[in-house]
Amino acid sequence: ALVLSLIGLGMRHRAESANRAVGLTAEFTVVQDLSSASGLSTIEGLKRLKDQGLTAVTLSETLAGEAVADGRLEIRRLDAETSLLLGDPAVVRRLERASGVQVFEYSGPPGWTISLSPTRVRGLSLGLSPEEIAVVQAAGLGVIARHGNSIGLTRSTLEGLIREAKEAGGVGLLPSGDSVPGRRDLQDDLAEILKAEGLPYLTAEFSRMSGDDAIRTRIPELTLRLHAAQFAEIDRLTPAAYIERYVKAATERNIRWLLLRPLSTVGENPLSEFAGTMKEVNDGLRREGLTAKLPRPFTDPGIPSALVLLIFLSAVPLVFWAASGLLGSGRLAWAAAGLYALLAAGALTTTTRPFAALACAIAFPVAAALWLESRPKIRPWADFAVLIGLSLIGGLVVASTLTGVGWMLQNRQFTGIKAAHFLPIGLAGLTLLRRRVSLSDVMRQPILWGTAAAAMIGAAGIMFMLNRTGNDSPGAVSGLELQFRSLLDQILPVRPRTKEFLIGHPALLVGLLILARRPKDVRWHTAGLALVFLGFIGLTSIVNTLCHLHTPVYLSLLRIAIGLGVGAAIGALVWLVVGPRLSKEEPGPV
């Protein structure tokens, strides 16, 4: 399993490392305002930002109300459902082409009528501004078009909008509003048009836009993810945290477009301040081996289905052994192994792969507990390495089999991530408990108040961890913890997971050392088993780290390695304090 997984991971790593370009973009209106406040033209402002890494400019569709405000269009009410349009014919033609509504010539005064109230007309799209396009092109930058789901859109209207964006030097479509253009009847047409025109689709990270999942699932080979911080969020960030947020988005989550907004819009020269911020983001990307230039979509790693099948089949003996250790060597173990074998055989298609991967994510840490249970004599450092290794292989199996552009874009996620994290801990606890007592005897014992209180505290701790575990964990992080994380990010190449280096790995190592030093002392033996059980939090976290399939695999492995090194060092330091005490104390009763 290890050898075959490494082959698959090598192919995945090549696909990830071949795409190291990250695009930096800013909104046209923001640059326009900052340039004006700094005494510069918009073209001059764009060129200064281009020198600091700006790759493209985000242009939002203009609305008819904006043309009214600048005097190019006048809207008069004829009746409750009809409006009269007066003004520039080019603006009216843009409105008809971009919004898909029909206008009719009117001779009352010469103009056009439209079957909408003036309020509704003001909200209609005029498409991208030709003047803004000309400015961006003059600065030598690409265009990211922003379009919403306007009323009256048709396939021909969508084709016109996408073609306009492409001809303007478009490098992507970023939907605006609460739904993608054409949602819902024309979303298939939108995907087809984007593919025909070769215009990438940009999906904003953490957005809940209606229709977004449908588009990026249909054209993953043309999809790129974008990260942006809202102004309300930026107000709460320090300059260092702002830079770190954007750099991490690109390095740790495979984000390939960064929409930058200024930290501040006041001062004598706010554009220079924004340019300095952009330079720092660019420098941070460069330090991580990334380049600020026009990005391209990810290519599929091309891992053969036959290799995925072999990886899963190679784990069949271990799954059977784990099932036998938990269920006995009877029919239940054979049934569990047989079910896994069927899931593995189905891995030639993508349907059953997540279920087979989940089985491995659970089986390998459980096998580690069973292996430890079978040891007649504890050799702490060697056993520590074996337990870590077995869990690591389980994570590698998941990371090498659930691979593809869809996983990189988070179109698909490892939905069993919480089960893979917590179920092995419970099963390992039962396995280790069998070393001390008979489980059947325990079940016959009355429940005491102390036992109940301990169980409630343990359940609360598990619920807290469960809430913070996952690809997009909703668990709140305190300000103190954020500061601690920031410190780790500054002194280490990548921040290890707290539950690995600060809890799991030290507890596992100290527990094994105690079991080896006092194998027959009831009190210390119980304490050692309790620490080993706590250590399984770190073992399952190793698997969990590799289940974050949108994170570059080299980064996950580096995170695991640093967490292991720091955790083992902390465990060794703790043992320097605890170990001498065990040597001096008299053994307790057997």
Buried (B, 14 or more C-beta within 10 A) or exposed (E): BEEBBBBBBEBBBEBBEEBBBBBBBBBBBBBBBBBBBBEBEBBBBBBBBBEBBBBBBBBBBBBBBBBBEEEBBBBBEBEEEBBBBBBBEEBBEBBBBBBBBEBEEBEEEEBBBBBBBBEBBBBBBBBBBBEBBEBBBEBEBBBBBBBBBBEEBEBEBBBBBBBBBBEBBBBBBBBBBEBBBBBEEBBBBBBBBBBEBEBBBBBBBEEEBBBBBBBBBBBBBBBBBBBBBEEEEBEEBEEEEBBBBBBBBBBBBBBBBBBBBBBEBEEEEBBBBBBEBBBBBBBBBEEBEBEBEBBBBBBBBEBEEEBBBBBBBBBBEBBBBBBBBBBEEEEEBBEBBBBBBEBBEBBBEBEBBBBBBBBBBBBBBBBBBBBBBEEEEBEBEEBBEBBBBBBBBBBBBBBBBBBBBBBBBBBBBBEBBBEBBBBBBEBBBEBBBBBEEEEEEEEEEEEEEEEEEEEEEEEEEBEEBBEBBBBEEEEEEEEEEEEBBBEBBEEBEBBBBBBBBBBBBBBBBBBBBBBBBBBEBEEBBBBBBBBBBBBBBBBBBBBBBBBBBBBBBBBBBBBBBBBBBBBBBBBBEBBEEBBEEBEEEEEEEE
